[in-house]
């Protein structure tokens, strides 16, 4: 025989069991509800990292553009400076060109040959003087060589000549003039350098 016990739902034991059942169900439901919110913080961090990355990218692009503009501006200024230097130097030679033109015109007006040669000489002397003055204004100084000691920093020895008139290693002739530009070598002078001969004793041996 099977006995069935009918309990009143208000029985304290049933209430405890019911409360436990409800609590477990509520906890499970709460877990299911909270589950979608777990990746919220990592997602926010990712968005923040992306935003910071975009900011750095914008800064890099701006700096790159500024650097490129600076490079182009510097190139333009360098080209402009070089052009101004060329203009200032070439302008110094224009009076020499004018003198050449006047000299050439004077040849046409001169009838006799002697007069032409005289005008030619005067013209060359004038050109030489004007050119020397122009180089001097630009800071060019001619080297003094003859009679000076040979200096490999200033002179280029093309020949050595034996002589009794000069001391050894002395410049005795200038083949091409040298120049300094603001105390820096522009072109060395090509010179002939003395190789002094020792004077031989012409006296014979002493007689006994």
KAJOJO-V740944 format. One record per residue. RES is the residue in one small letter. OMEGA is omega as a letter, one per 30 degrees, with the letter a starting at -180 (NA if undefined). Layout:
res = {RES | RES}
omega = {OMEGA | OMEGA}
//
This chain:
res = {x | x | x | x | x | x | x | x | x | x | x | x | x | x | x | x | x | x | x | x | x | x | x | x | x | x | x | x | x | x | x | x | x | x | x | x | x | x | x | x | x | x | x | x | x | x | x | x | x | x | x | x | x | x | x | x | x | x | x | x | x | x | x | x | x | x | x | x | x | x | x | x | x | x | x | x | x | x | x | x | x | x | x | x | x | x | x | x | x | x | x | x | x | x | x | x | x | x | x | x | x | x | x | x | x | x | x | x | x | x | x | x | x | x | x | x | x | x | x | x | x | x | x | x | x | x | x | x | x | x | x | x | x | x | x | x | x | x | x | x | x | x | x | x | x | x | x | x | x | x | x | x | x | x | x | x | x | x | x | x | x | x | x | x | x | x | x | x | x | x | x | x | x | x | x | x | x | x | x | x | x | x | x | x | x | x | x | x | x | x | x | x | x | x | x | x | x | x | x | x | x | x | x | x | x | x | x | x}
omega = {a | l | l | a | l | l | l | a | l | l | a | l | l | l | l | l | a | l | l | a | a | a | l | l | l | a | l | l | l | l | l | a | a | a | a | a | a | a | a | a | l | l | l | l | l | l | l | l | l | l | l | l | l | l | l | l | l | l | l | a | l | l | l | l | l | l | l | l | l | l | a | l | l | l | l | a | l | l | l | l | l | l | l | l | l | a | a | l | a | l | l | a | a | l | l | l | l | l | l | a | l | l | l | l | a | l | a | a | a | a | a | a | a | l | l | l | l | l | l | l | l | l | l | l | l | l | a | l | a | l | l | l | l | l | l | l | l | l | a | a | l | l | l | a | a | a | l | l | a | l | a | l | a | a | l | a | l | a | l | a | l | a | l | a | a | l | a | l | l | l | a | l | l | l | l | a | l | a | l | l | a | l | l | a | l | l | l | l | l | a | l | a | a | l | a | l | l | l | a | l | a | a | l | a | a | a | l | NA}
//
